[in-house]
Amino acid sequence: LKPHVEHDANSGPRWMKPIKYAGDKFNAGFDWLSDKYGALTARLVRAGMIMLVIYAGLILMTGWRLTATPAGFIPQQDQGFLIGVVQLPPGASLERTDAVVRKASAIIMDTPGVQNVAAFAGLDGASFSSSSNGGVFFVKLDDWSKRGKDMSADAMAGQVMGRLGGIEEANIFFLAPPPVEGMGNAGGFKMMVQDRSGAGYQALEQAANGLVGAAAQSPQTTVGVFSQFNTGSPRLSAEIDRDKALLMGVQPGDIYDALGTYLGSTYVNDFNLLGRTFRVTAQAEADARDDPADIAAIKVRSASGGMVPLGSLATINDETGPIRVVRYNMFPAAEVQGGAPPGVASGDALATMEELAAKNLPQGFSYEWTELAFQEKAAGNAGVLVFGLAVVFVFLVLAAQYEAFTLPLAVILIVPMCILAAILGVNLRGQDNNILTQIGLIVLVALAAKNAILIVEFAKQSEEEHGVDRFEAAVRAAKTRLRPILMTSFAFILGVLPLAIASGPGAEMRQALGTAVFFGMIGVTIFGLIFTPVFYVLCRGLAAKLPKAQRKEKDYPTTGGGTPHTPIDSIDRIPRSASRSRYFPSGTFEEKGIRG
């Protein structure tokens, strides 16, 4: 920047005088601050070992806060709607479910903050599969501008559940929508409890319910853990006597086809009539398949052409079992869903469920994560790896620019301080270390290096061009570059402030990114101004102590006259501004074998 030039306060229009006066006072105050900062820097660069000890302590503090901060993945968001699940007792008819769904819909519509409700009976809300005793609501909330902080999605879910508490016919609860569209049916986590020993569905139900009960005893890290897997749904079992069927000329496959066609349906073909295409589907009439005795009346054609009633080939029994059979990675499985309470990271909830599964699942049972929880576990420490690669990349670029490794080290050593400041900001706001926070840390790598480069580059120029020692060069650079560093840093800090205090749709993700960058940039500015001059002095001192690489003298080839070539090193040391005639008399080039 150009040096500030004082202007006459009496010159110019009168309305400019207050502005000029304020500007002069600001410049005077900033000059005083620069002098104080320069004096402080002069002391700090002389206490390099003490500053290194302090820096080591800050590094340890950074590691402590990183390990103590809960790990998350993607923040749960207020997307403006809720997913409600209705669960009646097993075997409840669709008519009963529909009546409960209509009653609950009317109550939800009377709740302040609810815009409309879309309800479906006969659909399991947790798994989105057909179920006569299940229902689902999609509750559209009012616009964010009409809802205050006390009417967030979580608050509205609690309010609606309180109003629905009077419905005793069904169990009704609400799920948050998934933070990533298409990644599951609801937010939170989903664990698949697997029966890997063939113990049966009753044992699988007991294992899943036992895990849910254990999770209920850990309300600090898990909330709303449930499993809708049950084996209490009434059903009919047909035990076919295969030997008798074969003796009567009936193939078992024909029996299964008949059951599927009469009780279910079978596509036959299509035909065209009056310019339209009609589909032909074979199925028994409704009144011919509404009683268990109707199954025994189904007839199957034998090999001789006769019709054999199914009642003479199979035994029909009443039993209970799961309404839906789930397999996950080839094993019978039951879903266990839940989430983390407010203020608790999803990583802590997953760790708690893993610990409970290890303690409570019987032998022969295991678990696997699915949907968003699977992605979170698969990501693991990828953020740390990417951050490390970003630091290495910046270091290599600076090493290529400075043609040395010591000066880039003075720049890159300030990067860990941005992690400390960002994590402290995350802790102050009660957030977790999620993927948005890690993206913010990667952004801070470049910002931290940018501020440090301003000081290191100017100090290097002062030392080489003005002949000052490294201590004086560091002080000059820090004092001179204070204004541009503060100017650019505060411009960026104020620019990301709206992200840190965002509200409305998607505010949770913007707050996570903005908080890390906002506090990280503040820390980078403060720590960079303090430590960068010290690092420059230490790295320049280290470079002076390291042995310089020297090229070994070799026997250079000679021309035909036997005169050896002049070593290239001697030419490189000739100033570019000097003329060749000063160093090489006329004709010397050809005699010494030097071309051009």
TORPA-813285 format. One line per field, with one value per residue (C-alpha): x, y, z. Coordinates in steps of 0.1 Angstrom, whole numbers, always signed. Each point is the difference from the previous one (the first is absolute). Example, Ala and Ser with C-alpha at 12.3 -4.5 7.8 and 13.67 -1.06 7.14 Angstrom:
u c(+123, +14)
v c(-45, +34)
w c(+78, -7)
This chain:
u c(+0, +11, +10, -27, +3, -13, -24, -9, -31, -12, +1, -30, -37, -12, -20, +32, +17, -17, +10, +35, +2, -12, +24, +29, -9, -3, +34, +16, -15, +11, +35, +2, -13, +27, +27, -11, -3, +35, +14, -17, +13, +35, -2, -16, +25, +28, -19, -2, +4, -27, -23, +6, -9, -33, -6, +5, -25, -26, +6, -8, -31, -10, +2, -19, -29, -1, -4, -24, -23, -28, +3, -30, -7, -28, -20, -37, -20, -33, -14, -35, -18, -3, -6, -25, -4, -31, +2, -30, +2, +10, -28, -21, -22, +4, -34, +13, +32, -19, -22, +30, +19, -30, -5, +37, +1, -28, +19, +32, -18, -12, +36, +14, +29, -13, -9, -14, +1, +3, -10, +1, -15, +14, +36, +27, +17, +33, +6, -25, -14, -36, -14, -37, +8, +23, -5, +22, -4, +18, -5, +9, +9, -5, +27, +32, -9, -32, +16, +23, +28, -26, -17, +28, -6, +11, -22, -30, +5, -1, -31, -19, +9, -14, -33, -1, +6, -38, -2, +3, -7, +34, +36, +8, +34, +19, +32, +23, +4, +34, +26, +10, -29, -1, +23, -25, -36, +6, +28, +20, +16, -11, +16, -8, +0, +9, -8, +32, -6, -36, -15, -34, -21, -12, +36, +7, -29, +12, +35, -12, -24, +28, +22, -27, -6, +37, +1, -29, +23, +25, -21, +32, +12, -30, -36, -31, +16, -27, -5, -32, +10, -25, -11, -35, -19, -26, +5, -9, +26, -7, +20, +0, +3, +23, +0, -38, -1, +25, -20, -32, +19, +3, +33, +8, +8, -35, -13, +20, -11, -36, +4, +17, -26, -31, +11, +23, -1, +16, +5, -13, +3, -13, -26, -12, -37, -15, +34, +10, +23, -13, +20, -12, +7, -12, -11, -28, -30, +2, -28, +19, +31, -11, -1, +26, -24, +2, +36, -10, -26, +26, +5, +31, +1, +18, +20, -30, -21, -21, -5, +14, -11, +29, -16, +9, +37, +8, -7, -10, +11, -3, +32, +18, +31, +16, -22, +32, +31, +32, +34, +31, +31, -17, -8, -35, +1, -21, +3, +9, -4, +7, +19, +21, -16, +6, +35, +14, +20, -11, +34, -7, -33, +15, +28, -26, -21, +31, +9, -35, -1, +32, -14, -36, -2, -1, +26, -6, -14, +18, -7, +8, -6, -20, -11, +16, +16, +18, +14, +11, +19, +15, +12, +19, +30, -1, -2, +33, +17, -13, +11, +35, +2, -10, +27, +26, -12, +4, +34, +13, -13, +17, +32, +0, -6, +27, +23, +6, -17, +7, -20, -31, +3, -3, -33, -15, +7, -28, -27, -6, -11, -30, -11, +2, -20, -26, -6, -2, -27, -18, +1, -13, -31, -6, +5, +18, +29, -19, +8, -9, +25, +27, -6, +4, +33, +13, -10, +19, +32, +2, -10, +26, +27, -11, +5, +34, +12, -5, +24, +26, +3, +5, +25, +19, +2, +12, +27, +13, -4, +7, +26, -17, +1, -28, -12, -4, -15, -27, -9, -1, -22, -24, -4, -3, -25, -22, -25, -6, -2, -26, -18, -4, -6, -28, -16, -1, -12, -28, -8, -6, -19, -34, +8, +8, -33, -21, -37, -26, +1, +34, +12, +16, +25, +8, +6, +23, +22, -2, +9, +31, +12, -10, +18, +28, +8, +0, +25, +21, +3, +10, +23, +14, +11, +16, +17, +8, +29, +14, -2, +17, +30, +3, -2, +25, +23, -5, +8, +32, +12, -8, +28, -4, +0, +32, +7, +31, +28, +4, +25, -18, +5, +23, -2, +24, +26, +0, -15, -26, -35, -8, -23, -36, -1, +24, -24, -30, +16, +4, -26, -25, +3, +38, +12, +19, +29, +8, +5, +11, +23, -6, +4, +0, -32, +12, +34, -16, -26, -30, -27, -23)
v c(+0, +36, +19, +21, +37, +25, +26, +34, -3, +34, -9, -14, +4, +6, -32, -20, +14, -24, -29, +12, +5, -35, -14, +19, -13, -35, +2, +14, -28, -26, +14, -2, -36, -8, +14, -21, -31, +6, +4, -32, -19, +12, -17, -32, -7, +2, -26, -28, -29, +12, +6, -36, -13, +20, -12, -36, +5, +14, -30, -23, +20, -3, -38, -1, +21, -20, -33, +15, +15, -23, -13, +3, -3, +22, +23, -7, +27, +16, -7, +13, -33, -30, -37, -16, -37, -18, -35, -21, -34, -29, -12, +31, +5, +27, +15, +5, +15, +24, +12, +7, +18, +23, +8, +8, +21, +22, +6, +9, +25, +19, +4, +35, +1, -29, +9, -33, -37, -29, -33, -36, -30, -35, +13, -7, +34, -13, -24, +13, -35, -11, -8, -1, +12, +28, +36, +30, +38, +26, +32, +32, +28, +37, +20, +7, +37, -7, -23, +12, -18, -16, -15, -20, -34, -17, +22, -5, -38, +1, +22, -22, -32, +16, +7, -35, -16, -5, -25, -34, -22, +4, +10, +32, +16, +23, -3, +27, -1, -12, +28, -13, -7, -36, -12, -19, +6, +21, +18, -15, -34, -35, -32, -34, -27, -33, -36, -17, -33, -8, +3, +11, +31, -2, +0, +29, +20, -6, +11, +32, +8, -7, +25, +26, -5, +5, +31, +14, -1, +24, +31, +22, -12, -16, +9, -14, -34, -25, -31, -8, -36, -23, -36, +5, +6, -28, -21, -34, -27, -27, -32, -20, -38, -3, -38, -2, +27, -19, -32, +18, +14, +36, +18, +22, +28, -1, +4, +31, +14, -6, +17, +30, +4, -4, +19, +24, +6, -10, +20, -18, +22, +32, +4, +28, +10, +32, +16, -6, -25, -20, -22, -34, -11, -33, +2, -15, +21, +19, -21, -32, +9, +17, -31, -26, -27, +14, -11, -37, +4, +11, -28, -10, -20, -34, -17, -21, +31, -3, +29, -6, +23, +16, -11, -36, +9, +27, +8, +36, +13, +33, +15, +34, +13, +31, +20, +9, -21, +20, -13, +21, -14, -34, -3, +4, +35, +24, +38, +20, +37, +30, +32, +22, +25, +37, +11, -35, -10, -29, -16, -3, -16, -26, -8, -5, -24, -20, -3, -11, -25, -16, -5, -9, -19, -38, -23, -5, +35, +29, +35, +22, +37, +11, +32, +32, -17, -23, +30, +16, -31, -4, +36, -6, +24, +10, +36, -2, -16, +27, +27, -15, -3, +37, +10, -21, +15, +36, -8, -15, +30, +24, -21, +3, +37, +7, -27, -10, -20, +22, +31, -20, -16, +35, +3, -34, -1, +24, -23, -21, +32, +3, -34, +10, +32, -17, -29, +24, +19, -33, -9, +35, -4, -36, -15, -31, -6, -9, +0, +37, +8, -20, +19, +32, -12, -7, +36, +13, -16, +24, +30, -7, -4, +32, +21, -17, +5, +38, +1, -26, +15, +35, -11, -20, +31, +22, -24, -4, +35, +22, -22, -1, -31, -24, +15, +35, -14, -18, +30, +23, -25, -5, +37, +9, -28, +5, +22, -22, -31, +15, +15, -32, -21, +21, +3, -38, -4, +24, -17, -34, +14, -4, -37, -4, +16, -13, -9, -15, -30, -17, +22, -29, -7, +36, +5, -30, +13, +37, -7, -19, +26, +30, -11, -16, +32, +20, -25, +0, +38, +2, -30, +9, +35, -14, -31, +6, +24, -24, -29, +21, +8, -36, -15, +25, -9, -36, +6, +17, -29, -26, -10, +16, -23, +5, -13, -22, +12, -23, -3, +19, -11, +21, +13, -10, +25, -16, +30, -12, +14, +26, -16, +10, +10, +29, +13, -3, +23, +28, +27, +1, +38, -2, -1, -30, +20, +9, -36, -15, +19, +0, -35, -17, -19, -20, -7, -13, -20, +20, +4, +30)
w c(+0, -5, +31, +15, -9, +24, -15, +12, +22, -12, -37, -18, +7, +35, +2, -5, +31, +25, -23, -3, +37, +7, -25, +15, +35, -13, -17, +31, +21, -25, -1, +38, -3, -26, +22, +29, -21, -14, +35, +10, -31, +7, +34, -12, -28, +26, +22, -27, +24, +23, -29, -12, +34, -1, -35, +10, +28, -25, -22, +29, +8, -36, +1, +33, -14, -32, +19, +26, -27, -10, -35, -24, -37, -14, +23, +4, -17, +4, -34, +6, +3, +24, -6, +24, +5, +12, +13, +11, +16, -23, -22, +3, -31, -25, +11, +36, -13, -23, +29, +22, -28, -7, +37, +4, -32, +13, +33, -19, -23, +31, +13, -5, -24, -22, -36, -12, +5, -25, +16, -13, +16, -6, -4, +25, +5, +12, -28, -26, -6, -1, +34, +10, +35, -10, -12, -8, +2, -19, +20, -19, +24, -5, -17, +20, +0, +19, +25, +28, +17, +24, -30, -16, -15, +32, +21, -23, +1, +38, +0, -25, +19, +32, -18, -13, +34, +5, -29, +18, -29, -16, +7, -19, -2, -23, -20, -14, -38, -12, -3, -34, -24, -11, +28, +21, +10, +31, +19, +28, -3, -11, +12, -15, +26, -18, +8, -12, +17, -12, +34, -15, -1, +36, +12, -24, +14, +36, -9, -17, +29, +25, -18, +0, +37, +7, -21, +21, +30, -17, -6, +1, -34, -17, -3, -17, -7, -12, -21, -19, -7, +17, -5, +14, -33, -6, -31, -15, -6, -27, +6, -32, +0, -29, +0, -2, -27, -22, +5, -12, -30, +12, -1, +30, -24, -13, +35, +6, -33, +8, +34, -16, -27, +21, +32, -17, -37, -33, -31, -31, -30, -17, -26, -22, -2, -15, -4, +37, +16, +29, +25, +10, +36, +15, +36, +22, +8, +33, +17, -11, +20, +31, +23, +9, -12, -35, -3, +4, -28, -25, -26, -18, -33, +3, -27, -10, -5, +31, +25, +35, +29, +18, +34, -8, -6, +26, +36, +8, +34, +18, +12, +6, -17, -15, -24, -19, -4, -3, -11, +2, -17, -2, +37, +16, +16, +21, -2, +31, -5, +22, +3, +22, +25, -6, +7, -5, -31, -21, +4, +37, -6, -24, +25, +27, -22, -9, +36, +9, -29, +11, +35, -6, -33, +5, -15, -37, -5, -14, -15, -29, -6, -30, -17, +14, +30, -25, -19, +32, +11, -35, +0, +32, +3, -37, +11, +19, -30, -24, +24, +2, -38, -3, +24, -19, -34, +13, +14, -33, -19, +23, -1, -38, +2, +25, -12, +36, +27, +30, -10, -9, +34, +16, -19, +6, +37, +6, -15, +32, +17, -23, +11, +37, -5, -22, +24, +30, -19, -7, +36, +11, -22, +11, -35, -12, -23, -31, -37, -4, +28, -17, -32, +19, +13, -35, -10, +29, -12, -29, +21, +27, -26, -17, +31, +8, -35, +3, +29, -12, -35, +12, +26, -26, -23, +28, +10, -35, -15, +31, +17, +34, +22, +3, +33, -14, -32, +19, +21, -31, -19, +29, +6, -37, -8, +30, -18, -31, +22, +23, -30, -20, +31, +14, -34, -2, +36, -5, -33, +16, +30, -17, -4, +37, +11, -29, +4, -23, -22, +0, +28, +19, -28, -5, +37, +2, -28, +11, +36, -9, -25, +22, +31, -19, -19, +33, +14, -31, +1, +36, +1, -34, +11, +31, -13, -36, +7, +25, -24, -27, +23, +11, -35, -14, +29, -8, -37, +9, +21, -26, -24, -34, -30, -20, -34, -2, -24, -29, -28, -27, -36, -22, -35, -27, +13, +34, +18, +26, +0, +26, +26, -3, +37, -8, -27, +23, +25, -25, +6, -28, -2, -8, -35, -13, -12, +36, +10, -34, -23, -37, -15, +34, -6, -30, +16, +32, -18, +12, -25, +0)
